[in-house]
């Protein structure tokens, strides 16, 4: 069973209790469909400009996380009832932050949790030594 850490955006903390992210994790859907089974190790909120994300991920790793997922709201937004990438999310630098977390922790990183935009293929930054793929 894969142990998952989640990093969310501070800009959505007071609006979203992670209900769908946690449901998708539990049910192995959306961004978590890449695993046969997984469970939650912990959740942190990243604060702008994201310079603490590596430290947060290192704490999650120390607590047993084997992969880090970044919430969909970091790169996609809700538009007319559905989630779209074109609108962008709360973090303009999310790819750079994910690359840095991956490089400095050696953990696989995944861009997406729940509410994946239509047509979006889950992007992953693999463990060190493996290539990034979408």
LUMGURO-927888 format. One record per residue: residue in three letters; x, y, z of N, C-alpha, C, O in turn; residue number from 1. Coordinates in nm, 3 decimals, decimal comma, always signed. Layout:
BEGIN
- ALA;X;Y;Z;X;Y;Z;X;Y;Z;X;Y;Z;NUM;
...
# end
This chain:
BEGIN
- UNK;+0,084;-0,118;+0,000;+0,000;+0,000;+0,000;+0,089;+0,124;+0,000;+0,176;+0,139;+0,086;1;
- UNK;+0,069;+0,213;-0,096;+0,150;+0,333;-0,108;+0,106;+0,438;-0,006;-0,012;+0,468;+0,007;2;
- UNK;+0,202;+0,492;+0,066;+0,176;+0,596;+0,166;+0,190;+0,733;+0,100;+0,294;+0,765;+0,042;3;
- UNK;+0,085;+0,814;+0,110;+0,075;+0,939;+0,036;+0,079;+1,060;+0,129;+0,013;+1,061;+0,233;4;
- UNK;+0,155;+1,160;+0,091;+0,151;+1,291;+0,153;+0,086;+1,387;+0,055;+0,105;+1,374;-0,066;5;
- UNK;+0,009;+1,481;+0,105;-0,057;+1,580;+0,019;-0,009;+1,719;+0,058;+0,000;+1,753;+0,176;6;
- UNK;+0,023;+1,798;-0,044;+0,054;+1,938;-0,023;-0,051;+2,019;-0,098;-0,071;+2,004;-0,218;7;
- UNK;-0,118;+2,105;-0,023;-0,225;+2,188;-0,078;-0,180;+2,334;-0,079;-0,072;+2,366;-0,029;8;
- UNK;-0,262;+2,421;-0,134;-0,232;+2,563;-0,141;-0,302;+2,639;-0,029;-0,419;+2,616;-0,001;9;
- UNK;-0,229;+2,728;+0,035;-0,286;+2,810;+0,142;-0,406;+2,891;+0,095;-0,496;+2,922;+0,174;10;
- UNK;-0,409;+2,927;-0,033;-0,516;+3,013;-0,085;-0,651;+2,944;-0,088;-0,754;+3,009;-0,106;11;
- UNK;-0,652;+2,812;-0,070;-0,778;+2,738;-0,072;-0,812;+2,677;+0,065;-0,913;+2,608;+0,079;12;
- UNK;-0,731;+2,703;+0,163;-0,748;+2,641;+0,295;-0,880;+2,675;+0,362;-0,940;+2,590;+0,428;13;
- UNK;-0,926;+2,797;+0,346;-1,048;+2,839;+0,413;-1,173;+2,810;+0,332;-1,284;+2,840;+0,376;14;
- UNK;-1,156;+2,752;+0,214;-1,270;+2,721;+0,126;-1,290;+2,572;+0,106;-1,402;+2,526;+0,081;15;
- UNK;-1,183;+2,497;+0,118;-1,189;+2,354;+0,083;-1,137;+2,268;+0,197;-1,022;+2,282;+0,239;16;
- UNK;-1,221;+2,178;+0,250;-1,177;+2,087;+0,356;-1,113;+1,958;+0,304;-1,094;+1,863;+0,380;17;
- UNK;-1,080;+1,954;+0,175;-1,018;+1,838;+0,110;-1,111;+1,717;+0,101;-1,065;+1,605;+0,081;18;
- UNK;-1,238;+1,738;+0,114;-1,335;+1,628;+0,114;-1,318;+1,539;-0,008;-1,307;+1,417;+0,006;19;
- UNK;-1,316;+1,596;-0,127;-1,306;+1,514;-0,248;-1,167;+1,457;-0,269;-1,152;+1,347;-0,322;20;
- UNK;-1,064;+1,530;-0,227;-0,928;+1,476;-0,236;-0,916;+1,349;-0,149;-0,861;+1,248;-0,193;21;
- UNK;-0,969;+1,358;-0,028;-0,961;+1,243;+0,062;-1,050;+1,127;+0,015;-1,013;+1,011;+0,029;22;
- UNK;-1,166;+1,160;-0,040;-1,253;+1,055;-0,095;-1,184;+0,985;-0,212;-1,185;+0,862;-0,220;23;
- UNK;-1,125;+1,062;-0,302;-1,056;+1,002;-0,416;-0,938;+0,917;-0,373;-0,913;+0,811;-0,430;24;
- UNK;-0,864;+0,962;-0,271;-0,754;+0,884;-0,219;-0,807;+0,751;-0,165;-0,753;+0,644;-0,197;25;
- UNK;-0,911;+0,758;-0,084;-0,968;+0,637;-0,023;-1,021;+0,540;-0,128;-1,006;+0,418;-0,115;26;
- UNK;-1,083;+0,595;-0,235;-1,145;+0,511;-0,338;-1,051;+0,480;-0,455;-1,089;+0,406;-0,546;27;
- UNK;-0,930;+0,534;-0,454;-0,835;+0,508;-0,561;-0,878;+0,566;-0,695;-0,862;+0,503;-0,799;28;
- UNK;-0,935;+0,687;-0,691;-0,984;+0,751;-0,813;-0,903;+0,876;-0,846;-0,817;+0,919;-0,769;29;
- UNK;-0,932;+0,933;-0,963;-0,870;+1,058;-1,008;-0,718;+1,047;-0,998;-0,659;+0,954;-1,054;30;
- UNK;-0,654;+1,141;-0,929;-0,508;+1,142;-0,922;-0,446;+1,023;-0,850;-0,327;+0,997;-0,863;31;
- UNK;-0,528;+0,951;-0,776;-0,478;+0,835;-0,700;-0,504;+0,702;-0,772;-0,473;+0,595;-0,719;32;
- UNK;-0,558;+0,709;-0,891;-0,588;+0,588;-0,968;-0,461;+0,520;-1,018;-0,468;+0,409;-1,072;33;
- UNK;-0,347;+0,583;-1,002;-0,220;+0,525;-1,046;-0,168;+0,419;-0,949;-0,069;+0,352;-0,976;34;
- UNK;-0,235;+0,403;-0,834;-0,195;+0,305;-0,734;-0,297;+0,193;-0,722;-0,416;+0,213;-0,746;35;
- UNK;-0,250;+0,076;-0,684;-0,343;-0,032;-0,653;-0,415;-0,002;-0,523;-0,534;-0,028;-0,509;36;
- UNK;-0,342;+0,054;-0,427;-0,400;+0,092;-0,297;-0,309;+0,198;-0,235;-0,187;+0,197;-0,255;37;
- UNK;-0,370;+0,289;-0,159;-0,290;+0,391;-0,092;-0,361;+0,439;+0,034;-0,481;+0,422;+0,051;38;
- UNK;-0,282;+0,500;+0,122;-0,340;+0,563;+0,240;-0,266;+0,692;+0,270;-0,155;+0,714;+0,221;39;
- UNK;-0,327;+0,775;+0,350;-0,275;+0,908;+0,377;-0,176;+0,907;+0,492;-0,201;+0,850;+0,598;40;
- UNK;-0,062;+0,971;+0,469;+0,038;+0,988;+0,573;+0,022;+1,124;+0,641;+0,038;+1,134;+0,763;41;
- UNK;-0,010;+1,228;+0,562;-0,026;+1,361;+0,620;-0,053;+1,465;+0,514;-0,040;+1,440;+0,395;42;
- UNK;-0,093;+1,584;+0,560;-0,127;+1,695;+0,472;-0,060;+1,822;+0,524;-0,059;+1,847;+0,645;43;
- UNK;-0,005;+1,900;+0,433;+0,048;+2,032;+0,466;-0,008;+2,134;+0,370;-0,050;+2,099;+0,259;44;
- UNK;-0,008;+2,260;+0,411;-0,043;+2,371;+0,323;+0,085;+2,445;+0,288;+0,163;+2,483;+0,375;45;
- UNK;+0,105;+2,465;+0,160;+0,218;+2,541;+0,109;+0,179;+2,689;+0,109;+0,068;+2,725;+0,069;46;
- UNK;+0,270;+2,773;+0,153;+0,245;+2,917;+0,158;+0,335;+2,988;+0,056;+0,451;+2,952;+0,039;47;
- UNK;+0,279;+3,087;-0,010;+0,352;+3,162;-0,112;+0,477;+3,225;-0,051;+0,474;+3,278;+0,060;48;
- UNK;+0,587;+3,218;-0,126;+0,601;+3,179;-0,266;+0,640;+3,033;-0,287;+0,691;+2,999;-0,395;49;
- UNK;+0,619;+2,947;-0,190;+0,647;+2,804;-0,207;+0,785;+2,762;-0,162;+0,826;+2,648;-0,186;50;
- UNK;+0,859;+2,852;-0,098;+0,996;+2,818;-0,060;+1,006;+2,722;+0,058;+1,116;+2,678;+0,092;51;
- UNK;+0,894;+2,688;+0,121;+0,893;+2,588;+0,230;+0,845;+2,451;+0,184;+0,843;+2,357;+0,263;52;
- UNK;+0,806;+2,439;+0,058;+0,750;+2,312;+0,008;+0,845;+2,194;+0,026;+0,802;+2,085;+0,061;53;
- UNK;+0,973;+2,216;+0,002;+1,070;+2,108;+0,019;+1,075;+2,064;+0,166;+1,077;+1,944;+0,195;54;
- UNK;+1,078;+2,161;+0,257;+1,081;+2,126;+0,400;+0,955;+2,049;+0,440;+0,963;+1,953;+0,516;55;
- UNK;+0,839;+2,092;+0,389;+0,714;+2,021;+0,419;+0,720;+1,878;+0,367;+0,680;+1,785;+0,436;56;
- UNK;+0,769;+1,862;+0,245;+0,779;+1,728;+0,186;+0,878;+1,640;+0,263;+0,856;+1,519;+0,276;57;
- UNK;+0,985;+1,699;+0,312;+1,082;+1,622;+0,390;+1,020;+1,572;+0,521;+1,048;+1,461;+0,566;58;
- UNK;+0,935;+1,655;+0,581;+0,865;+1,611;+0,703;+0,771;+1,496;+0,670;+0,766;+1,397;+0,742;59;
- UNK;+0,696;+1,510;+0,560;+0,605;+1,402;+0,518;+0,683;+1,274;+0,491;+0,638;+1,165;+0,527;60;
- UNK;+0,800;+1,286;+0,427;+0,885;+1,169;+0,401;+0,930;+1,106;+0,532;+0,929;+0,984;+0,546;61;
- UNK;+0,970;+1,188;+0,629;+1,013;+1,137;+0,759;+0,900;+1,066;+0,832;+0,924;+0,978;+0,913;62;
- UNK;+0,776;+1,105;+0,802;+0,657;+1,041;+0,862;+0,612;+0,918;+0,785;+0,515;+0,853;+0,823;63;
- UNK;+0,684;+0,885;+0,676;+0,655;+0,762;+0,603;+0,600;+0,779;+0,463;+0,578;+0,680;+0,394;64;
- UNK;+0,578;+0,902;+0,418;+0,524;+0,921;+0,282;+0,620;+0,864;+0,178;+0,741;+0,882;+0,186;65;
- UNK;+0,560;+0,796;+0,082;+0,637;+0,737;-0,028;+0,613;+0,810;-0,159;+0,679;+0,783;-0,259;66;
- UNK;+0,518;+0,903;-0,159;+0,489;+0,988;-0,275;+0,419;+1,113;-0,224;+0,351;+1,110;-0,121;67;
- UNK;+0,436;+1,223;-0,297;+0,373;+1,349;-0,262;+0,279;+1,390;-0,375;+0,320;+1,398;-0,491;68;
- UNK;+0,154;+1,417;-0,340;+0,056;+1,468;-0,436;+0,032;+1,616;-0,409;+0,021;+1,658;-0,294;69;
- UNK;+0,025;+1,694;-0,516;-0,007;+1,836;-0,508;-0,149;+1,853;-0,557;-0,185;+1,806;-0,665;70;
- UNK;-0,232;+1,920;-0,476;-0,375;+1,933;-0,505;-0,401;+1,996;-0,641;-0,326;+2,082;-0,688;71;
- UNK;-0,507;+1,952;-0,703;-0,547;+2,000;-0,835;-0,565;+2,151;-0,837;-0,536;+2,214;-0,939;72;
- UNK;-0,611;+2,210;-0,729;-0,635;+2,354;-0,726;-0,506;+2,435;-0,744;-0,513;+2,555;-0,769;73;
- UNK;-0,390;+2,372;-0,733;-0,266;+2,446;-0,756;-0,245;+2,478;-0,903;-0,177;+2,575;-0,936;74;
- UNK;-0,302;+2,396;-0,993;-0,278;+2,415;-1,136;-0,404;+2,428;-1,220;-0,394;+2,457;-1,340;75;
- UNK;-0,521;+2,408;-1,164;-0,647;+2,416;-1,238;-0,750;+2,494;-1,157;-0,738;+2,505;-1,035;76;
- UNK;-0,849;+2,547;-1,226;-0,953;+2,623;-1,159;-1,090;+2,582;-1,205;-1,106;+2,520;-1,311;77;
- UNK;-1,189;+2,616;-1,126;-1,326;+2,581;-1,158;-1,386;+2,687;-1,251;-1,373;+2,807;-1,227;78;
- UNK;-1,450;+2,641;-1,356;-1,511;+2,731;-1,453;-1,641;+2,669;-1,502;-1,641;+2,562;-1,562;79;
- UNK;-1,751;+2,736;-1,475;-1,883;+2,688;-1,518;-1,910;+2,545;-1,474;-1,961;+2,464;-1,551;80;
- UNK;-1,875;+2,516;-1,350;-1,908;+2,387;-1,291;-1,809;+2,274;-1,316;-1,826;+2,165;-1,261;81;
- UNK;-1,706;+2,298;-1,396;-1,606;+2,193;-1,416;-1,466;+2,253;-1,399;-1,448;+2,375;-1,402;82;
- UNK;-1,370;+2,167;-1,382;-1,233;+2,210;-1,359;-1,157;+2,212;-1,491;-1,165;+2,118;-1,569;83;
- UNK;-1,083;+2,321;-1,515;-1,008;+2,339;-1,639;-0,867;+2,388;-1,608;-0,846;+2,466;-1,516;84;
- UNK;-0,772;+2,341;-1,687;-0,634;+2,384;-1,672;-0,613;+2,523;-1,730;-0,531;+2,600;-1,679;85;
- UNK;-0,687;+2,557;-1,834;-0,667;+2,683;-1,903;-0,685;+2,804;-1,810;-0,620;+2,907;-1,828;86;
- UNK;-0,770;+2,790;-1,712;-0,794;+2,898;-1,616;-0,675;+2,915;-1,523;-0,654;+3,022;-1,467;87;
- UNK;-0,598;+2,809;-1,506;-0,487;+2,812;-1,412;-0,536;+2,790;-1,271;-0,656;+2,795;-1,243;88;
- UNK;-0,444;+2,765;-1,184;-0,478;+2,742;-1,044;-0,420;+2,850;-0,956;-0,390;+2,960;-1,002;89;
- UNK;-0,404;+2,818;-0,831;-0,354;+2,915;-0,734;-0,204;+2,938;-0,743;-0,154;+3,037;-0,689;90;
- UNK;-0,129;+2,849;-0,810;+0,017;+2,857;-0,808;+0,075;+2,860;-0,950;+0,071;+2,761;-1,022;91;
- UNK;+0,128;+2,975;-0,987;+0,190;+2,989;-1,119;+0,321;+2,912;-1,128;+0,368;+2,881;-1,238;92;
- UNK;+0,381;+2,880;-1,014;+0,512;+2,813;-1,012;+0,505;+2,667;-0,973;+0,606;+2,609;-0,933;93;
- UNK;+0,388;+2,606;-0,983;+0,370;+2,471;-0,930;+0,467;+2,369;-0,992;+0,520;+2,285;-0,920;94;
- UNK;+0,490;+2,375;-1,122;+0,582;+2,278;-1,183;+0,723;+2,292;-1,127;+0,789;+2,191;-1,100;95;
- UNK;+0,770;+2,415;-1,110;+0,903;+2,437;-1,053;+0,910;+2,387;-0,909;+1,010;+2,328;-0,868;96;
- UNK;+0,805;+2,412;-0,833;+0,801;+2,366;-0,694;+0,803;+2,213;-0,688;+0,876;+2,155;-0,608;97;
- UNK;+0,725;+2,149;-0,774;+0,722;+2,002;-0,776;+0,859;+1,948;-0,815;+0,907;+1,853;-0,754;98;
- UNK;+0,921;+2,007;-0,917;+1,055;+1,961;-0,958;+1,155;+1,972;-0,844;+1,237;+1,882;-0,823;99;
- UNK;+1,149;+2,081;-0,770;+1,241;+2,100;-0,658;+1,214;+1,999;-0,547;+1,308;+1,942;-0,491;100;
- UNK;+1,088;+1,976;-0,514;+1,053;+1,876;-0,412;+1,103;+1,738;-0,454;+1,162;+1,666;-0,374;101;
- UNK;+1,079;+1,703;-0,578;+1,124;+1,573;-0,630;+1,276;+1,560;-0,622;+1,328;+1,458;-0,576;102;
- UNK;+1,345;+1,663;-0,666;+1,492;+1,658;-0,669;+1,552;+1,652;-0,529;+1,651;+1,582;-0,507;103;
- UNK;+1,493;+1,725;-0,435;+1,554;+1,733;-0,302;+1,507;+1,625;-0,204;+1,571;+1,603;-0,102;104;
- UNK;+1,396;+1,559;-0,235;+1,351;+1,451;-0,146;+1,370;+1,313;-0,206;+1,376;+1,214;-0,133;105;
- UNK;+1,380;+1,306;-0,338;+1,388;+1,177;-0,405;+1,255;+1,104;-0,412;+1,249;+0,990;-0,457;106;
- UNK;+1,148;+1,170;-0,367;+1,015;+1,108;-0,369;+0,946;+1,132;-0,503;+0,963;+1,238;-0,564;107;
- UNK;+0,870;+1,035;-0,550;+0,785;+1,061;-0,665;+0,684;+1,169;-0,628;+0,631;+1,170;-0,517;108;
- UNK;+0,658;+1,260;-0,720;+0,561;+1,366;-0,698;+0,455;+1,359;-0,807;+0,484;+1,329;-0,922;109;
- UNK;+0,332;+1,388;-0,769;+0,218;+1,376;-0,859;+0,140;+1,506;-0,857;+0,111;+1,561;-0,751;110;
- UNK;+0,107;+1,552;-0,975;+0,031;+1,677;-0,990;-0,115;+1,641;-1,013;-0,156;+1,612;-1,125;111;
- UNK;-0,193;+1,644;-0,904;-0,335;+1,615;-0,913;-0,384;+1,526;-0,801;-0,314;+1,435;-0,756;112;
- UNK;-0,507;+1,555;-0,756;-0,571;+1,477;-0,651;-0,713;+1,445;-0,696;-0,737;+1,340;-0,756;113;
- UNK;-0,808;+1,535;-0,669;-0,948;+1,520;-0,713;-0,978;+1,628;-0,817;-0,896;+1,717;-0,841;114;
- UNK;-1,095;+1,620;-0,877;-1,141;+1,721;-0,974;-1,044;+1,739;-1,090;-1,019;+1,852;-1,132;115;
- UNK;-0,989;+1,632;-1,143;-0,895;+1,647;-1,254;-0,968;+1,707;-1,375;-1,080;+1,668;-1,405;116;
- UNK;-0,903;+1,802;-1,443;-0,966;+1,861;-1,561;-0,991;+1,757;-1,670;-0,915;+1,661;-1,683;117;
- UNK;-1,095;+1,777;-1,747;-1,127;+1,687;-1,858;-1,006;+1,677;-1,952;-0,950;+1,779;-1,993;118;
- UNK;-0,968;+1,556;-1,984;-0,856;+1,533;-2,075;-0,719;+1,540;-2,011;-0,618;+1,517;-2,079;119;
- UNK;-0,712;+1,570;-1,884;-0,583;+1,580;-1,815;-0,529;+1,441;-1,786;-0,600;+1,356;-1,732;120;
- UNK;-0,405;+1,419;-1,822;-0,335;+1,296;-1,788;-0,247;+1,327;-1,667;-0,170;+1,422;-1,669;121;
- UNK;-0,260;+1,247;-1,564;-0,186;+1,272;-1,441;-0,037;+1,283;-1,471;+0,024;+1,193;-1,530;122;
- UNK;+0,021;+1,396;-1,429;+0,164;+1,419;-1,447;+0,237;+1,372;-1,323;+0,195;+1,399;-1,211;123;
- UNK;+0,345;+1,302;-1,346;+0,425;+1,253;-1,234;+0,571;+1,289;-1,254;+0,623;+1,290;-1,365;124;
- UNK;+0,635;+1,318;-1,143;+0,779;+1,335;-1,140;+0,826;+1,213;-1,065;+0,800;+1,198;-0,945;125;
- UNK;+0,895;+1,125;-1,133;+0,932;+0,996;-1,077;+1,045;+1,010;-0,975;+1,102;+1,118;-0,956;126;
- UNK;+1,074;+0,900;-0,911;+1,184;+0,896;-0,815;+1,312;+0,934;-0,887;+1,319;+0,927;-1,010;127;
- UNK;+1,412;+0,974;-0,812;+1,539;+1,013;-0,873;+1,590;+0,905;-0,966;+1,580;+0,786;-0,937;128;
- UNK;+1,643;+0,948;-1,078;+1,697;+0,853;-1,174;+1,595;+0,813;-1,280;+1,632;+0,751;-1,379;129;
- UNK;+1,469;+0,846;-1,260;+1,365;+0,817;-1,358;+1,319;+0,948;-1,418;+1,337;+1,053;-1,356;130;
- UNK;+1,260;+0,945;-1,536;+1,224;+1,069;-1,604;+1,085;+1,118;-1,565;+0,999;+1,041;-1,522;131;
- UNK;+1,066;+1,250;-1,581;+0,936;+1,316;-1,558;+0,847;+1,282;-1,678;+0,892;+1,284;-1,792;132;
- UNK;+0,721;+1,251;-1,649;+0,630;+1,221;-1,759;+0,490;+1,268;-1,730;+0,449;+1,280;-1,615;133;
- UNK;+0,417;+1,295;-1,837;+0,281;+1,343;-1,820;+0,183;+1,237;-1,859;+0,062;+1,258;-1,852;134;
# end
